[in-house]
Amino acid sequence: MIKVFEDFDIMLVGHYQSVLESNGIDTFMKNQFGTSGAGELPFVEVVPQLWVLNESDAGRAKELIEELQGSDNQPMQAWDCPDCGTAQEAAFTHCWKCSAQRPDMS
């Protein structure tokens, strides 16, 4: 087994585990219940860790994680509807007024 990622955010570790598993990489999450011991145990003993079971998958797993980390750091921007010109919040994939699709989503 090889450790490929660790973070105190168990949701993030779980998300990465799901992505790796969906790409055919067998994984194991260590310390998934360890946060309850935080403060009484050394932090290195409770931080959730993602491990790959097969050493041959470690390189691909690290590449996938790097891709995910790169996409997580690019926040969506507010946009204007190309059809009606209405200003849109960043979270919208379609115009709330005319239902046109966001240009960068096609």
GROMACS elastic network, one bead per residue, 0.5 to 0.9 nm:
[ bonds ]
;  ai    aj funct       b0    kb
    1    27     6  0.86954   500
    1    28     6  0.86231   500
    1    51     6  0.61881   500
    1    52     6  0.55502   500
    1    54     6  0.60923   500
    1    55     6  0.62535   500
    1    58     6  0.88247   500
    2    50     6  0.85280   500
    2    51     6  0.52869   500
    2    52     6  0.54340   500
    2    53     6  0.67730   500
    2    54     6  0.76315   500
    2    55     6  0.63097   500
    2    58     6  0.67387   500
    3     6     6  0.78998   500
    3    49     6  0.69083   500
    3    50     6  0.58404   500
    3    52     6  0.64797   500
    3    58     6  0.82517   500
    4    49     6  0.78112   500
    4    50     6  0.58783   500
    4    51     6  0.55869   500
    4    52     6  0.69479   500
    4    58     6  0.69269   500
    4    59     6  0.88858   500
    4    61     6  0.70907   500
    4    62     6  0.61396   500
    4    65     6  0.83475   500
    5    13     6  0.74158   500
    5    16     6  0.85843   500
    5    48     6  0.86306   500
    5    49     6  0.58381   500
    5    50     6  0.51069   500
    5    51     6  0.71165   500
    5    62     6  0.80604   500
    5    65     6  0.79945   500
    6     9     6  0.85735   500
    6    10     6  0.88258   500
    6    13     6  0.68071   500
    6    47     6  0.67186   500
    6    48     6  0.56984   500
    6    50     6  0.60182   500
    6    51     6  0.88871   500
    7    10     6  0.68580   500
    7    12     6  0.74641   500
    7    13     6  0.65473   500
    7    47     6  0.61771   500
    7    48     6  0.59186   500
    7    49     6  0.67783   500
    7    50     6  0.88715   500
    8    11     6  0.88208   500
    8    12     6  0.85049   500
    8    13     6  0.82578   500
    8    35     6  0.81538   500
    8    46     6  0.83345   500
    8    47     6  0.52451   500
    8    48     6  0.60402   500
    8    49     6  0.86797   500
    9    12     6  0.54218   500
    9    13     6  0.65499   500
    9    14     6  0.87444   500
    9    47     6  0.84436   500
    9    48     6  0.76120   500
   10    14     6  0.59687   500
   10    15     6  0.84436   500
   10    32     6  0.69504   500
   10    35     6  0.89534   500
   10    47     6  0.83578   500
   10    48     6  0.60825   500
   10    49     6  0.86693   500
   11    14     6  0.50270   500
   11    15     6  0.60625   500
   11    16     6  0.86546   500
   12    16     6  0.62309   500
   12    17     6  0.84990   500
   13    16     6  0.52053   500
   13    17     6  0.61133   500
   13    18     6  0.86882   500
   13    29     6  0.80055   500
   13    48     6  0.69469   500
   13    49     6  0.70925   500
   13    50     6  0.65589   500
   14    18     6  0.61924   500
   14    19     6  0.87090   500
   14    29     6  0.79492   500
   14    32     6  0.89132   500
   14    50     6  0.82914   500
   15    18     6  0.51374   500
   15    19     6  0.63760   500
   15    20     6  0.87436   500
   16    19     6  0.50949   500
   16    20     6  0.61838   500
   16    21     6  0.85341   500
   16    50     6  0.81633   500
   16    64     6  0.85105   500
   16    65     6  0.67243   500
   16    68     6  0.78799   500
   17    20     6  0.51810   500
   17    21     6  0.60572   500
   17    22     6  0.85305   500
   17    25     6  0.89088   500
   17    26     6  0.88676   500
   17    27     6  0.67094   500
   17    28     6  0.79973   500
   17    29     6  0.76815   500
   17    50     6  0.68341   500
   17    51     6  0.87374   500
   18    21     6  0.50986   500
   18    22     6  0.60534   500
   18    23     6  0.86133   500
   19    22     6  0.51312   500
   19    23     6  0.63664   500
   19    24     6  0.89687   500
   19    25     6  0.87780   500
   19    64     6  0.80512   500
   19    65     6  0.86173   500
   20    23     6  0.50929   500
   20    24     6  0.66108   500
   20    25     6  0.52812   500
   20    26     6  0.73976   500
   20    27     6  0.74341   500
   20    52     6  0.88256   500
   20    60     6  0.89262   500
   20    61     6  0.63790   500
   20    64     6  0.73385   500
   20    65     6  0.82599   500
   21    24     6  0.51568   500
   21    26     6  0.57869   500
   21    27     6  0.67320   500
   22    25     6  0.72852   500
   23    26     6  0.88978   500
   23    61     6  0.89096   500
   25    52     6  0.70093   500
   25    53     6  0.79959   500
   25    54     6  0.79945   500
   25    57     6  0.63827   500
   25    58     6  0.86939   500
   25    60     6  0.85508   500
   25    61     6  0.72736   500
   26    51     6  0.86617   500
   26    52     6  0.58969   500
   26    53     6  0.56837   500
   26    54     6  0.71560   500
   26    57     6  0.82574   500
   27    50     6  0.69405   500
   27    51     6  0.55325   500
   27    53     6  0.55199   500
   27    54     6  0.83811   500
   28    49     6  0.82884   500
   28    50     6  0.60279   500
   28    51     6  0.51590   500
   28    52     6  0.62718   500
   28    53     6  0.69018   500
   29    32     6  0.62088   500
   29    48     6  0.68332   500
   29    49     6  0.56019   500
   29    51     6  0.61695   500
   29    52     6  0.88032   500
   30    33     6  0.83288   500
   30    34     6  0.84144   500
   30    46     6  0.86774   500
   30    47     6  0.83028   500
   30    48     6  0.57780   500
   30    49     6  0.50488   500
   30    50     6  0.64069   500
   30    51     6  0.74409   500
   31    35     6  0.74750   500
   31    45     6  0.73818   500
   31    46     6  0.55232   500
   31    47     6  0.61988   500
   31    49     6  0.64565   500
   32    35     6  0.73702   500
   32    46     6  0.80001   500
   32    47     6  0.79019   500
   32    48     6  0.52726   500
   32    49     6  0.76537   500
   33    36     6  0.65440   500
   33    37     6  0.84236   500
   33    46     6  0.78494   500
   33    48     6  0.79997   500
   34    37     6  0.56078   500
   34    38     6  0.71057   500
   34    45     6  0.73680   500
   34    47     6  0.68540   500
   34    48     6  0.72216   500
   35    38     6  0.50848   500
   35    39     6  0.88195   500
   35    43     6  0.87237   500
   35    46     6  0.54087   500
   35    47     6  0.68461   500
   35    48     6  0.79185   500
   36    39     6  0.85862   500
   36    40     6  0.89859   500
   36    46     6  0.80825   500
   37    40     6  0.56196   500
   37    41     6  0.58184   500
   37    42     6  0.87242   500
   37    43     6  0.88085   500
   37    45     6  0.87227   500
   37    46     6  0.67318   500
   38    41     6  0.57228   500
   38    42     6  0.72886   500
   38    43     6  0.64045   500
   38    45     6  0.85404   500
   38    46     6  0.63034   500
   38    47     6  0.85662   500
   39    42     6  0.71948   500
   39    43     6  0.74954   500
   40    43     6  0.87102   500
   41    44     6  0.82491   500
   41    45     6  0.65330   500
   41    46     6  0.71851   500
   42    45     6  0.54746   500
   42    46     6  0.70898   500
   43    46     6  0.52767   500
   43    47     6  0.60969   500
   44    47     6  0.57218   500
   44    48     6  0.89644   500
   45    48     6  0.86588   500
   46    49     6  0.87890   500
   51    58     6  0.86019   500
   52    55     6  0.69628   500
   52    57     6  0.68477   500
   52    58     6  0.62840   500
   52    61     6  0.76345   500
   53    56     6  0.88634   500
   53    57     6  0.78699   500
   53    58     6  0.84823   500
   54    57     6  0.55270   500
   54    58     6  0.70817   500
   55    58     6  0.53672   500
   55    59     6  0.82239   500
   56    59     6  0.70579   500
   56    60     6  0.82732   500
   57    60     6  0.55213   500
   57    61     6  0.60657   500
   57    62     6  0.87138   500
   58    61     6  0.50348   500
   58    62     6  0.61558   500
   58    63     6  0.86446   500
   59    62     6  0.52479   500
   59    63     6  0.63166   500
   59    64     6  0.87792   500
   60    63     6  0.50473   500
   60    64     6  0.62379   500
   60    65     6  0.86544   500
   61    64     6  0.51849   500
   61    65     6  0.62331   500
   61    66     6  0.86505   500
   62    65     6  0.50766   500
   62    66     6  0.61311   500
   62    67     6  0.86397   500
   63    66     6  0.51054   500
   63    67     6  0.62614   500
   63    68     6  0.86806   500
   64    67     6  0.50831   500
   64    68     6  0.62333   500
   64    69     6  0.86407   500
   65    68     6  0.50043   500
   65    69     6  0.60954   500
   65    70     6  0.85429   500
   66    69     6  0.50590   500
   66    70     6  0.61399   500
   66    71     6  0.87201   500
   67    70     6  0.51272   500
   67    71     6  0.63546   500
   67    72     6  0.86820   500
   68    71     6  0.52053   500
   68    72     6  0.61383   500
   68    73     6  0.88315   500
   69    72     6  0.50526   500
   69    73     6  0.64947   500
   70    73     6  0.54808   500
   70    74     6  0.70751   500
   71    74     6  0.55564   500
   71    75     6  0.83054   500
   72    75     6  0.71937   500
   75    90     6  0.85202   500
   76    90     6  0.54050   500
   76    91     6  0.70735   500
   77    89     6  0.76807   500
   77    91     6  0.81784   500
   78    87     6  0.75217   500
   78    88     6  0.57955   500
   78    91     6  0.77740   500
   78    92     6  0.85112   500
   79    82     6  0.89649   500
   79    86     6  0.85667   500
   79    87     6  0.60576   500
   79    88     6  0.52299   500
   79    89     6  0.66877   500
   79    90     6  0.65465   500
   79    92     6  0.88567   500
   79   102     6  0.78557   500
   79   103     6  0.89084   500
   80    83     6  0.88030   500
   80    84     6  0.83185   500
   80    85     6  0.54376   500
   80    86     6  0.55216   500
   80    88     6  0.56422   500
   80    89     6  0.87276   500
   80    95     6  0.84337   500
   80   102     6  0.84166   500
   81    84     6  0.56786   500
   81    86     6  0.52842   500
   81    87     6  0.64312   500
   81    88     6  0.69193   500
   81    94     6  0.82538   500
   81    95     6  0.60783   500
   81    97     6  0.89399   500
   81    98     6  0.85545   500
   81   100     6  0.70146   500
   81   101     6  0.80072   500
   81   102     6  0.68679   500
   81   103     6  0.80249   500
   82    85     6  0.56879   500
   82    86     6  0.82295   500
   82   100     6  0.76719   500
   82   101     6  0.86122   500
   82   102     6  0.78594   500
   82   103     6  0.72623   500
   83    86     6  0.83309   500
   83    95     6  0.88638   500
   83    98     6  0.77513   500
   83   100     6  0.66601   500
   84    95     6  0.86202   500
   84    97     6  0.80007   500
   84    98     6  0.70101   500
   84   100     6  0.84431   500
   86    95     6  0.75646   500
   86    96     6  0.85012   500
   86    97     6  0.73443   500
   86    98     6  0.88625   500
   87    95     6  0.84631   500
   88    91     6  0.82340   500
   88    92     6  0.66678   500
   88    94     6  0.85350   500
   88    95     6  0.66580   500
   88    96     6  0.75382   500
   89    92     6  0.58123   500
   90    93     6  0.80564   500
   92    95     6  0.68866   500
   92    96     6  0.77071   500
   92   102     6  0.77098   500
   93   100     6  0.87118   500
   93   101     6  0.61566   500
   93   102     6  0.52589   500
   93   103     6  0.88166   500
   93   104     6  0.89975   500
   93   105     6  0.70278   500
   94    97     6  0.87243   500
   94    98     6  0.82481   500
   94    99     6  0.52832   500
   94   100     6  0.54126   500
   94   102     6  0.52960   500
   94   105     6  0.89823   500
   95    98     6  0.56539   500
   95   100     6  0.51906   500
   95   101     6  0.63962   500
   95   102     6  0.69785   500
   96    99     6  0.57631   500
   96   100     6  0.82196   500
   97   100     6  0.82698   500
  100   103     6  0.86216   500
  101   104     6  0.85159   500
  101   105     6  0.69986   500
  101   106     6  0.74844   500
  102   105     6  0.54634   500
  102   106     6  0.73684   500
  103   106     6  0.61525   500
